[in-house]
Amino acid sequence: MKSKLGGFSTILFLIGLVSYIVVFLGNDNFLLVGGVIISAIGFILALFAEQGVYKKIGLIGNGIIIFIAFVIPFIVTNFLWNRP
């Protein structure tokens, strides 16, 4: 089962990437939350996967999506944006 976790993580990364691109094109914002949740699940699965290319793709790709969609907006709104 551990050998397939990397592949599942990569597939979840691609789904999260597609949902994030759809949000950038101006469609529904609920896909952003779904994409971040899917990427978080993919990141966790990649942590438990066997060493290989799919593990690296899952960790790096899902980590970038989580960082761009969750961490950067959190930092900007809490520490840099002083007025509403």
VEXFIPA-846646 format. One line per field, with one value per atom (N, C-alpha, C, O): residue number from 1; residue in one letter; atom name; x, y, z. Coordinates in nm, 2 decimals, decimal comma, padded with zeros to 4 digits. Atoms other than C-alpha are relative to their C-alpha. Layout:
! VEXFIPA-846646
n: NUM | ...;
res: A | ...;
atom: CA | ...;
px: X | ...;
py: Y | ...;
pz: Z | ...;
***
This chain:
! VEXFIPA-846646
n: 1 | 1 | 1 | 1 | 2 | 2 | 2 | 2 | 3 | 3 | 3 | 3 | 4 | 4 | 4 | 4 | 5 | 5 | 5 | 5 | 6 | 6 | 6 | 6 | 7 | 7 | 7 | 7 | 8 | 8 | 8 | 8 | 9 | 9 | 9 | 9 | 10 | 10 | 10 | 10 | 11 | 11 | 11 | 11 | 12 | 12 | 12 | 12 | 13 | 13 | 13 | 13 | 14 | 14 | 14 | 14 | 15 | 15 | 15 | 15 | 16 | 16 | 16 | 16 | 17 | 17 | 17 | 17 | 18 | 18 | 18 | 18 | 19 | 19 | 19 | 19 | 20 | 20 | 20 | 20 | 21 | 21 | 21 | 21 | 22 | 22 | 22 | 22 | 23 | 23 | 23 | 23 | 24 | 24 | 24 | 24 | 25 | 25 | 25 | 25 | 26 | 26 | 26 | 26 | 27 | 27 | 27 | 27 | 28 | 28 | 28 | 28 | 29 | 29 | 29 | 29 | 30 | 30 | 30 | 30 | 31 | 31 | 31 | 31 | 32 | 32 | 32 | 32 | 33 | 33 | 33 | 33 | 34 | 34 | 34 | 34 | 35 | 35 | 35 | 35 | 36 | 36 | 36 | 36 | 37 | 37 | 37 | 37 | 38 | 38 | 38 | 38 | 39 | 39 | 39 | 39 | 40 | 40 | 40 | 40 | 41 | 41 | 41 | 41 | 42 | 42 | 42 | 42 | 43 | 43 | 43 | 43 | 44 | 44 | 44 | 44 | 45 | 45 | 45 | 45 | 46 | 46 | 46 | 46 | 47 | 47 | 47 | 47 | 48 | 48 | 48 | 48 | 49 | 49 | 49 | 49 | 50 | 50 | 50 | 50 | 51 | 51 | 51 | 51 | 52 | 52 | 52 | 52 | 53 | 53 | 53 | 53 | 54 | 54 | 54 | 54 | 55 | 55 | 55 | 55 | 56 | 56 | 56 | 56 | 57 | 57 | 57 | 57 | 58 | 58 | 58 | 58 | 59 | 59 | 59 | 59 | 60 | 60 | 60 | 60 | 61 | 61 | 61 | 61 | 62 | 62 | 62 | 62 | 63 | 63 | 63 | 63 | 64 | 64 | 64 | 64 | 65 | 65 | 65 | 65 | 66 | 66 | 66 | 66 | 67 | 67 | 67 | 67 | 68 | 68 | 68 | 68 | 69 | 69 | 69 | 69 | 70 | 70 | 70 | 70 | 71 | 71 | 71 | 71 | 72 | 72 | 72 | 72 | 73 | 73 | 73 | 73 | 74 | 74 | 74 | 74 | 75 | 75 | 75 | 75 | 76 | 76 | 76 | 76 | 77 | 77 | 77 | 77 | 78 | 78 | 78 | 78 | 79 | 79 | 79 | 79 | 80 | 80 | 80 | 80 | 81 | 81 | 81 | 81 | 82 | 82 | 82 | 82 | 83 | 83 | 83 | 83 | 84 | 84 | 84 | 84;
res: M | M | M | M | K | K | K | K | S | S | S | S | K | K | K | K | L | L | L | L | G | G | G | G | G | G | G | G | F | F | F | F | S | S | S | S | T | T | T | T | I | I | I | I | L | L | L | L | F | F | F | F | L | L | L | L | I | I | I | I | G | G | G | G | L | L | L | L | V | V | V | V | S | S | S | S | Y | Y | Y | Y | I | I | I | I | V | V | V | V | V | V | V | V | F | F | F | F | L | L | L | L | G | G | G | G | N | N | N | N | D | D | D | D | N | N | N | N | F | F | F | F | L | L | L | L | L | L | L | L | V | V | V | V | G | G | G | G | G | G | G | G | V | V | V | V | I | I | I | I | I | I | I | I | S | S | S | S | A | A | A | A | I | I | I | I | G | G | G | G | F | F | F | F | I | I | I | I | L | L | L | L | A | A | A | A | L | L | L | L | F | F | F | F | A | A | A | A | E | E | E | E | Q | Q | Q | Q | G | G | G | G | V | V | V | V | Y | Y | Y | Y | K | K | K | K | K | K | K | K | I | I | I | I | G | G | G | G | L | L | L | L | I | I | I | I | G | G | G | G | N | N | N | N | G | G | G | G | I | I | I | I | I | I | I | I | I | I | I | I | F | F | F | F | I | I | I | I | A | A | A | A | F | F | F | F | V | V | V | V | I | I | I | I | P | P | P | P | F | F | F | F | I | I | I | I | V | V | V | V | T | T | T | T | N | N | N | N | F | F | F | F | L | L | L | L | W | W | W | W | N | N | N | N | R | R | R | R | P | P | P | P;
atom: N | CA | C | O | N | CA | C | O | N | CA | C | O | N | CA | C | O | N | CA | C | O | N | CA | C | O | N | CA | C | O | N | CA | C | O | N | CA | C | O | N | CA | C | O | N | CA | C | O | N | CA | C | O | N | CA | C | O | N | CA | C | O | N | CA | C | O | N | CA | C | O | N | CA | C | O | N | CA | C | O | N | CA | C | O | N | CA | C | O | N | CA | C | O | N | CA | C | O | N | CA | C | O | N | CA | C | O | N | CA | C | O | N | CA | C | O | N | CA | C | O | N | CA | C | O | N | CA | C | O | N | CA | C | O | N | CA | C | O | N | CA | C | O | N | CA | C | O | N | CA | C | O | N | CA | C | O | N | CA | C | O | N | CA | C | O | N | CA | C | O | N | CA | C | O | N | CA | C | O | N | CA | C | O | N | CA | C | O | N | CA | C | O | N | CA | C | O | N | CA | C | O | N | CA | C | O | N | CA | C | O | N | CA | C | O | N | CA | C | O | N | CA | C | O | N | CA | C | O | N | CA | C | O | N | CA | C | O | N | CA | C | O | N | CA | C | O | N | CA | C | O | N | CA | C | O | N | CA | C | O | N | CA | C | O | N | CA | C | O | N | CA | C | O | N | CA | C | O | N | CA | C | O | N | CA | C | O | N | CA | C | O | N | CA | C | O | N | CA | C | O | N | CA | C | O | N | CA | C | O | N | CA | C | O | N | CA | C | O | N | CA | C | O | N | CA | C | O | N | CA | C | O | N | CA | C | O | N | CA | C | O | N | CA | C | O | N | CA | C | O | N | CA | C | O | N | CA | C | O | N | CA | C | O | N | CA | C | O | N | CA | C | O | N | CA | C | O;
px: 00,08 | 00,00 | 00,09 | 00,05 | -00,09 | 00,29 | 00,05 | 00,09 | -00,05 | 00,40 | -00,10 | -00,06 | 00,11 | 00,07 | -00,03 | -00,09 | 00,03 | 00,06 | 00,06 | 00,00 | -00,06 | 00,30 | -00,08 | -00,09 | 00,09 | 00,08 | -00,13 | -00,17 | 00,12 | -00,23 | 00,03 | -00,05 | -00,04 | -00,05 | 00,02 | -00,02 | -00,02 | 00,05 | -00,13 | -00,15 | 00,13 | -00,30 | -00,08 | -00,14 | 00,06 | -00,43 | 00,06 | -00,01 | -00,07 | -00,17 | -00,06 | -00,09 | 00,05 | -00,30 | -00,14 | -00,18 | 00,14 | -00,66 | 00,00 | -00,08 | -00,02 | -00,56 | 00,04 | 00,00 | -00,05 | -00,37 | -00,11 | -00,12 | 00,11 | -00,67 | -00,10 | -00,15 | 00,10 | -00,90 | 00,05 | -00,02 | -00,06 | -00,66 | 00,01 | -00,02 | 00,00 | -00,63 | -00,14 | -00,16 | 00,14 | -01,01 | -00,04 | -00,11 | 00,03 | -01,03 | 00,07 | 00,01 | -00,07 | -00,77 | -00,07 | -00,06 | 00,08 | -00,99 | -00,12 | -00,19 | 00,11 | -01,26 | -00,13 | -00,23 | 00,12 | -01,50 | -00,01 | 00,06 | 00,04 | -01,63 | 00,11 | 00,21 | -00,11 | -01,42 | -00,01 | 00,09 | 00,01 | -01,54 | 00,10 | 00,14 | -00,10 | -01,30 | 00,14 | 00,22 | -00,13 | -01,01 | 00,01 | 00,12 | 00,00 | -01,10 | 00,01 | 00,09 | -00,01 | -01,15 | 00,14 | 00,19 | -00,13 | -00,82 | 00,11 | 00,20 | -00,10 | -00,63 | -00,02 | 00,08 | 00,02 | -00,80 | 00,06 | 00,12 | -00,06 | -00,71 | 00,15 | 00,21 | -00,14 | -00,36 | 00,06 | 00,17 | -00,04 | -00,33 | 00,00 | 00,09 | 00,01 | -00,45 | 00,11 | 00,18 | -00,11 | -00,20 | 00,13 | 00,22 | -00,13 | 00,08 | 00,02 | 00,13 | -00,01 | 00,01 | 00,02 | 00,10 | -00,02 | -00,01 | 00,14 | 00,20 | -00,13 | 00,32 | 00,10 | 00,21 | -00,09 | 00,48 | 00,02 | 00,13 | 00,00 | 00,40 | 00,04 | 00,04 | -00,03 | 00,49 | 00,14 | 00,23 | -00,13 | 00,79 | 00,08 | 00,03 | -00,09 | 01,10 | -00,02 | -00,03 | 00,02 | 01,06 | -00,04 | -00,05 | 00,03 | 00,97 | -00,14 | -00,16 | 00,13 | 00,60 | -00,01 | -00,09 | -00,01 | 00,68 | 00,05 | -00,01 | -00,06 | 00,89 | -00,10 | -00,12 | 00,10 | 00,62 | -00,11 | -00,16 | 00,11 | 00,35 | 00,04 | -00,04 | -00,04 | 00,55 | 00,02 | -00,03 | -00,03 | 00,68 | -00,13 | -00,15 | 00,12 | 00,36 | -00,11 | -00,15 | 00,11 | 00,11 | 00,05 | -00,03 | -00,05 | 00,34 | 00,00 | -00,03 | 00,01 | 00,36 | -00,14 | -00,17 | 00,14 | -00,02 | -00,04 | -00,11 | 00,04 | -00,07 | 00,07 | 00,00 | -00,08 | 00,20 | -00,06 | -00,08 | 00,06 | 00,05 | -00,14 | -00,18 | 00,14 | -00,31 | -00,04 | -00,15 | 00,04 | -00,30 | 00,10 | 00,06 | -00,10 | 00,03 | 00,02 | 00,02 | -00,03 | 00,10 | -00,12 | -00,10 | 00,11 | -00,25 | -00,02 | -00,06 | 00,01 | -00,25 | 00,11 | 00,07 | -00,10 | 00,08 | -00,03 | -00,02 | 00,02 | -00,02 | -00,12 | -00,11 | 00,11 | -00,36 | 00,02 | -00,04 | -00,02 | -00,23 | 00,11 | 00,11 | -00,11 | 00,10 | 00,03 | 00,10 | -00,03 | 00,12 | -00,11 | -00,09 | 00,12 | -00,23 | -00,05 | -00,12 | 00,03 | -00,28 | -00,14 | -00,20 | 00,14 | -00,62 | -00,09 | -00,05 | 00,10 | -00,94 | -00,03 | -00,11;
py: -00,12 | 00,00 | 00,13 | 00,23 | -00,12 | 00,24 | 00,03 | 00,15 | -00,03 | 00,20 | 00,08 | 00,15 | -00,07 | 00,34 | 00,14 | 00,22 | -00,13 | 00,64 | 00,12 | 00,22 | -00,10 | 00,84 | 00,04 | 00,15 | -00,03 | 00,80 | 00,07 | 00,16 | -00,07 | 00,90 | 00,14 | 00,23 | -00,13 | 01,20 | 00,09 | 00,21 | -00,08 | 01,31 | 00,02 | 00,13 | -00,02 | 01,26 | 00,11 | 00,20 | -00,10 | 01,47 | 00,14 | 00,24 | -00,13 | 01,74 | 00,05 | 00,17 | -00,04 | 01,75 | 00,05 | 00,15 | -00,05 | 01,78 | 00,14 | 00,23 | -00,13 | 02,06 | 00,11 | 00,22 | -00,10 | 02,24 | 00,04 | 00,16 | -00,03 | 02,22 | 00,09 | 00,19 | -00,08 | 02,36 | 00,14 | 00,23 | -00,13 | 02,64 | 00,08 | 00,20 | -00,07 | 02,73 | 00,05 | 00,16 | -00,04 | 02,74 | 00,12 | 00,21 | -00,11 | 02,98 | 00,13 | 00,23 | -00,12 | 03,21 | 00,05 | 00,17 | -00,04 | 03,21 | 00,07 | 00,12 | -00,08 | 03,37 | -00,07 | -00,01 | 00,08 | 03,09 | -00,02 | 00,05 | 00,02 | 02,97 | -00,01 | -00,07 | 00,00 | 03,04 | -00,12 | -00,15 | 00,12 | 02,72 | -00,10 | -00,19 | 00,10 | 02,53 | 00,03 | -00,06 | -00,03 | 02,71 | -00,08 | -00,14 | 00,08 | 02,55 | -00,15 | -00,22 | 00,15 | 02,21 | -00,03 | -00,14 | 00,03 | 02,24 | 00,00 | -00,08 | 00,00 | 02,33 | -00,13 | -00,19 | 00,12 | 02,04 | -00,12 | -00,21 | 00,11 | 01,80 | 00,00 | -00,11 | -00,01 | 01,93 | -00,04 | -00,10 | 00,04 | 01,88 | -00,15 | -00,21 | 00,15 | 01,52 | -00,06 | -00,16 | 00,05 | 01,47 | 00,01 | -00,07 | -00,03 | 01,62 | -00,11 | -00,16 | 00,10 | 01,39 | -00,14 | -00,22 | 00,13 | 01,08 | -00,01 | -00,11 | 00,00 | 01,18 | -00,02 | -00,08 | 00,02 | 01,19 | -00,15 | -00,19 | 00,15 | 00,81 | -00,08 | -00,21 | 00,08 | 00,71 | -00,05 | 00,00 | 00,05 | 00,51 | 00,11 | 00,19 | -00,09 | 00,70 | -00,02 | -00,13 | 00,00 | 00,79 | 00,13 | 00,23 | -00,12 | 01,04 | 00,05 | 00,17 | -00,04 | 01,04 | 00,06 | 00,15 | -00,06 | 01,12 | 00,14 | 00,23 | -00,14 | 01,42 | 00,09 | 00,20 | -00,08 | 01,54 | 00,04 | 00,15 | -00,02 | 01,50 | 00,10 | 00,19 | -00,09 | 01,67 | 00,15 | 00,24 | -00,14 | 01,97 | 00,06 | 00,18 | -00,06 | 02,02 | 00,04 | 00,15 | -00,03 | 02,00 | 00,10 | 00,18 | -00,10 | 02,20 | 00,14 | 00,23 | -00,13 | 02,48 | 00,05 | 00,17 | -00,05 | 02,49 | 00,04 | 00,15 | -00,04 | 02,50 | 00,13 | 00,21 | -00,13 | 02,77 | 00,12 | 00,22 | -00,11 | 02,99 | 00,03 | 00,15 | -00,02 | 02,94 | 00,02 | 00,08 | -00,01 | 02,94 | 00,08 | 00,17 | -00,06 | 03,05 | 00,15 | 00,23 | -00,14 | 03,36 | 00,09 | 00,20 | -00,09 | 03,51 | 00,02 | 00,12 | -00,01 | 03,43 | 00,11 | 00,19 | -00,09 | 03,62 | 00,14 | 00,24 | -00,13 | 03,91 | 00,07 | 00,18 | -00,06 | 03,97 | 00,02 | 00,11 | -00,01 | 03,93 | 00,10 | 00,17 | -00,08 | 04,11 | 00,12 | 00,21 | -00,10 | 04,33 | 00,10 | 00,21 | -00,08 | 04,46 | 00,06 | -00,01 | -00,06 | 04,70 | 00,06 | 00,07 | -00,05 | 04,85 | -00,08 | -00,15 | 00,08 | 04,69 | 00,06 | 00,00;
pz: 00,00 | 00,00 | 00,00 | -00,06 | 00,00 | 00,07 | -00,13 | -00,16 | 00,13 | -00,28 | -00,09 | -00,18 | 00,07 | -00,41 | 00,05 | -00,02 | -00,06 | -00,18 | -00,07 | -00,08 | 00,08 | -00,39 | -00,12 | -00,16 | 00,11 | -00,69 | 00,03 | -00,04 | -00,05 | -00,50 | 00,03 | 00,00 | -00,04 | -00,37 | -00,13 | -00,13 | 00,12 | -00,72 | -00,07 | -00,13 | 00,06 | -00,85 | 00,08 | 00,02 | -00,08 | -00,56 | -00,03 | -00,02 | 00,04 | -00,65 | -00,13 | -00,14 | 00,13 | -01,01 | 00,02 | -00,04 | -00,02 | -00,89 | 00,08 | 00,04 | -00,07 | -00,64 | -00,09 | -00,08 | 00,10 | -00,92 | -00,09 | -00,12 | 00,09 | -01,16 | 00,07 | 00,02 | -00,07 | -00,89 | 00,03 | 00,03 | -00,02 | -00,81 | -00,13 | -00,12 | 00,13 | -01,18 | -00,03 | -00,08 | 00,03 | -01,21 | 00,08 | 00,04 | -00,08 | -00,92 | -00,06 | -00,05 | 00,06 | -01,09 | -00,13 | -00,16 | 00,12 | -01,40 | 00,03 | -00,06 | -00,04 | -01,20 | 00,03 | 00,05 | -00,03 | -01,13 | 00,15 | 00,23 | -00,14 | -00,79 | 00,09 | 00,07 | -00,11 | -00,48 | 00,09 | 00,16 | -00,09 | -00,30 | -00,05 | 00,03 | 00,05 | -00,53 | 00,07 | 00,08 | -00,07 | -00,35 | 00,13 | 00,16 | -00,12 | -00,02 | -00,02 | 00,04 | 00,04 | -00,18 | -00,05 | -00,02 | 00,05 | -00,36 | 00,12 | 00,11 | -00,12 | -00,03 | 00,08 | 00,13 | -00,08 | 00,15 | -00,07 | -00,01 | 00,08 | -00,13 | 00,00 | 00,01 | -00,01 | -00,13 | 00,13 | 00,14 | -00,13 | 00,24 | 00,02 | 00,08 | -00,01 | 00,22 | -00,09 | -00,04 | 00,08 | -00,07 | 00,06 | 00,05 | -00,07 | 00,14 | 00,11 | 00,12 | -00,11 | 00,43 | -00,06 | -00,01 | 00,06 | 00,20 | -00,05 | -00,05 | 00,05 | 00,04 | 00,11 | 00,09 | -00,12 | 00,39 | 00,03 | 00,07 | -00,03 | 00,43 | -00,12 | -00,11 | 00,12 | 00,07 | 00,00 | 00,07 | 00,02 | -00,03 | -00,08 | -00,15 | 00,08 | -00,17 | -00,15 | -00,19 | 00,14 | -00,53 | -00,06 | 00,01 | 00,07 | -00,79 | 00,04 | 00,06 | -00,03 | -00,70 | 00,14 | 00,16 | -00,13 | -00,34 | 00,00 | 00,06 | 00,01 | -00,43 | -00,07 | -00,03 | 00,06 | -00,67 | 00,09 | 00,10 | -00,09 | -00,41 | 00,11 | 00,14 | -00,11 | -00,13 | -00,05 | 00,01 | 00,05 | -00,34 | -00,06 | -00,03 | 00,07 | -00,55 | 00,10 | 00,10 | -00,10 | -00,26 | 00,10 | 00,14 | -00,09 | -00,04 | -00,06 | 00,01 | 00,06 | -00,29 | -00,01 | 00,02 | 00,00 | -00,33 | 00,14 | 00,15 | -00,14 | 00,05 | 00,03 | 00,10 | -00,03 | 00,08 | -00,07 | 00,00 | 00,07 | -00,19 | 00,04 | 00,04 | -00,02 | -00,11 | 00,15 | 00,18 | -00,14 | 00,27 | 00,08 | 00,15 | -00,09 | 00,43 | -00,04 | 00,05 | 00,04 | 00,22 | 00,03 | 00,09 | -00,03 | 00,25 | 00,15 | 00,20 | -00,15 | 00,63 | 00,05 | 00,13 | -00,04 | 00,67 | -00,04 | 00,04 | 00,05 | 00,45 | 00,08 | 00,12 | -00,07 | 00,62 | 00,15 | 00,20 | -00,15 | 00,98 | 00,03 | 00,13 | -00,03 | 00,96 | -00,08 | -00,04 | 00,09 | 00,66 | -00,03 | -00,06 | 00,03 | 00,61 | 00,13 | 00,20 | -00,13 | 00,89 | 00,01 | 00,12 | 00,00 | 00,79 | -00,08 | -00,18 | 00,08 | 00,67 | -00,13 | -00,21;
***
